């Protein structure tokens, strides 16, 4: 089981949940693919139409930025926490 942690701005796309559990392990891509089945609107906020991470979304696997550890190929093991954080901009 993998826990995906969602910040307030994304919770509406997951029925208000702050956490989503998925059974997929192996890679971040597998975790996001499974989550997309149950929450397609959330998936579109995280990945673009090519299936790549949107540039303004940061994803961490057990505290490590996935962009520095393999991107969507980042290993995800049972019991891992995946945190999704959209970038905040403004002035």
Residue pairs with C-beta under 8 A, 6 or more apart in sequence:
1 21
1 22
1 23
1 78
1 79
2 21
2 22
2 23
2 24
2 25
2 31
2 76
2 78
2 79
2 80
2 81
2 82
3 19
3 20
3 21
3 80
3 81
3 82
4 19
4 20
4 21
4 22
4 31
4 35
4 81
4 82
4 83
4 84
5 18
5 19
5 81
5 82
5 83
5 84
6 14
6 17
6 18
6 19
6 20
6 42
6 84
7 84
7 85
7 86
9 86
10 42
10 45
10 46
10 84
10 86
11 17
11 18
13 39
13 41
13 42
13 45
14 20
14 39
14 42
15 39
20 35
20 38
20 39
20 42
22 31
22 34
22 35
23 34
24 30
24 31
24 33
24 34
24 76
25 31
25 76
25 77
25 78
25 80
26 75
26 76
27 70
27 72
27 73
27 74
27 75
27 76
28 59
28 61
28 66
28 70
28 71
28 72
28 73
28 74
28 76
28 82
29 51
29 72
29 73
30 76
31 76
31 82
32 43
32 46
32 47
32 72
35 42
35 43
36 42
36 43
36 47
45 54
45 57
45 86
46 53
46 54
46 57
46 59
46 84
47 53
47 54
48 54
51 72
52 72
53 59
53 66
53 67
53 71
53 72
56 86
56 87
56 89
57 84
57 85
57 86
57 87
58 65
58 67
58 84
58 85
58 86
58 87
59 65
59 66
59 67
59 82
59 83
59 84
59 85
60 66
60 82
60 83
60 85
61 69
61 74
61 75
61 76
61 80
61 81
61 82
62 80
62 81
63 81
63 83
64 74
66 72
66 74
69 75
76 82
